[in-house]
Each structure stands twice: as C-alpha cells, then as structure tokens.
Amino acid sequence: MKRVLLYFAIGILFGITMIKSEAASWFRIYEMFQFKSFHMYGIIGAAVALGVIITQSIKRFKLRSFFGEEIQIPSKTKLVKAPLFGGVIFGLGWALTGACPGPIYVLIGAGYFPLLIVLASALLGTYCYGVLKPRLPH
C-alpha cells in the first residue's frame, strides 16, 4: 500500500510538472515539430541529461531504491534497426496526435477527454506489438 501511495504521489507531481511546464501542450508540441520553438527541445534535453546523471550515479554509487532494493540497470544493446524503427513509429504517432504517452494521461486528467481515443489507440498498438513480437526478428 505504501508503494501505491508513493507512485500515486509521484504521478500527481509528474502531471503538475507536465501542465505547468507546458510539456503537455499540443501547441508547444506542434511548435517543436515545426522547429519554431526551443521550449520542448530544452525540456527533452534536460530530461536526457538528468537521466544520464542519475543512471551514472546509480551505477557508480550502487544506489538503492526508496524501499532498499538493488536497482538493476540493463547492459547496453547493440541493436540499431529495432530502436530506430520503433522511434520512427513513436515519432509519427506523437506528431499525429500531439501527445506522447505521459501527456496522454495528464491531458485526460486535465479534462481533455478526446484524448481517450488516443489512449485507446496507443493501447491497441501496444497489444498488437505484444501479439506480433514473437514473429519479429531479434
């Protein structure tokens, strides 16, 4: 129960941050894809930099989770085609809908209910991937 409450609190904080930073704004995303504004690139760049710093800190100092568990960081993969293809599909979906997975939930929570269609489509796409995964090249 303690974990659920912690995850719920983190989710609320994430949602507030997404709304206040305008990272969930369709207009900001549209500006990004038209290369008219640095706003979203700055947010994404800061997130990548922070992710690198945190990941390296976890590895170097052997940090543990809030619950005392060892944090497992998978080793690097040599795959290029699969992440590239997945990234293209992800980017196309993001450009078409104006929302990547995080902001979908944030925007639904903020009352933008037409995004329920986007969420249903994302879940359907995830399900299709799960069905097709055994047949995909490794």
C-alpha positions in Angstrom: 0.0 0.0 0.0 2.9 2.3 0.8 4.3 1.8 -2.7 0.9 2.6 -4.3 0.7 5.8 -2.4 4.2 6.8 -3.3 3.6 6.0 -7.0 0.3 8.0 -6.9 2.1 11.0 -5.4 4.9 10.8 -8.0 2.2 10.6 -10.7 0.5 13.7 -9.4 3.8 15.6 -9.2 4.6 14.4 -12.8 1.2 15.6 -14.0 1.5 19.0 -12.3 5.0 19.4 -13.8 3.8 18.5 -17.3 1.0 21.0 -17.2 3.0 23.9 -15.6 5.9 23.4 -17.9 3.6 23.3 -20.9 5.2 19.9 -21.9 1.7 18.5 -22.4 0.6 21.4 -24.6 -0.4 20.4 -28.1 0.6 23.9 -29.3 4.1 23.5 -27.8 4.5 20.1 -29.4 3.3 21.5 -32.7 5.9 24.3 -32.5 8.6 21.7 -31.8 7.8 19.6 -34.8 7.8 22.8 -37.0 11.2 23.8 -35.4 9.6 27.1 -34.3 10.5 26.9 -30.6 13.2 25.6 -28.4 10.9 25.1 -25.4 10.3 21.4 -25.9 13.8 20.6 -27.0 15.0 22.2 -23.8 12.7 20.1 -21.7 13.7 16.9 -23.5 17.4 17.8 -23.4 17.2 18.5 -19.7 15.4 15.2 -19.1 18.1 13.3 -21.1 20.9 15.0 -19.3 19.3 14.3 -15.9 18.7 10.7 -16.9 22.3 10.2 -17.8 23.5 11.8 -14.5 21.1 9.7 -12.4 21.9 6.5 -14.2 25.6 7.0 -13.8 25.1 7.9 -10.1 23.1 4.7 -9.6 25.9 2.6 -11.2 28.9 4.4 -9.6 27.5 4.7 -6.0 25.4 1.4 -6.2 22.3 3.3 -5.0 19.2 1.5 -3.9 15.5 2.3 -4.3 13.4 4.0 -1.7 12.4 0.5 -0.5 16.1 -0.7 -0.1 16.0 -2.9 -3.2 19.0 -3.0 -5.6 18.4 -1.1 -8.8 19.1 -3.2 -11.9 20.3 -1.2 -15.0 20.3 -3.4 -18.1 23.5 -3.5 -20.2 23.8 -1.7 -23.5 22.4 -3.3 -26.6 24.0 -3.4 -30.0 20.6 -3.2 -31.8 20.2 -0.3 -34.2 17.3 -1.2 -36.5 14.7 -2.1 -33.9 15.0 1.1 -31.8 15.3 3.2 -35.0 12.1 1.7 -36.4 10.3 2.0 -33.1 11.5 5.6 -32.7 10.1 6.4 -36.2 6.7 4.9 -35.4 6.7 6.6 -32.0 7.6 10.0 -33.5 4.9 9.6 -36.2 2.3 8.9 -33.5 3.5 11.8 -31.5 3.4 14.2 -34.4 -0.1 13.0 -35.5 -1.7 13.1 -32.0 0.3 15.9 -30.4 0.9 13.7 -27.3 3.4 11.1 -26.3 2.3 8.5 -23.6 3.0 10.7 -20.5 1.0 13.7 -21.6 -1.9 11.5 -22.8 -2.7 10.6 -19.2 -2.0 14.2 -18.0 -4.3 15.7 -20.6 -7.1 13.2 -19.8 -6.7 14.1 -16.1 -6.9 17.8 -17.1 -10.2 17.2 -18.8 -9.3 16.8 -22.5 -11.5 13.7 -23.0 -11.0 13.4 -26.8 -7.6 12.0 -25.8 -9.3 8.9 -24.7 -9.4 7.9 -28.4 -5.6 8.4 -28.5 -5.2 6.3 -25.3 -7.3 3.6 -26.8 -5.2 3.6 -30.0 -2.0 3.5 -28.0 -3.2 0.6 -26.0 -4.3 -1.2 -29.2 -0.9 -0.6 -30.8 0.8 -1.9 -27.7 -1.4 -5.0 -27.7 -0.7 -5.6 -31.4 3.1 -5.3 -30.7 2.7 -7.9 -28.0 0.9 -10.3 -30.4 3.4 -9.7 -33.2 6.6 -9.7 -31.0 7.3 -13.4 -31.3 7.3 -13.1 -35.1 9.6 -10.1 -35.2 13.3 -10.5 -35.9 15.5 -10.3 -32.9 
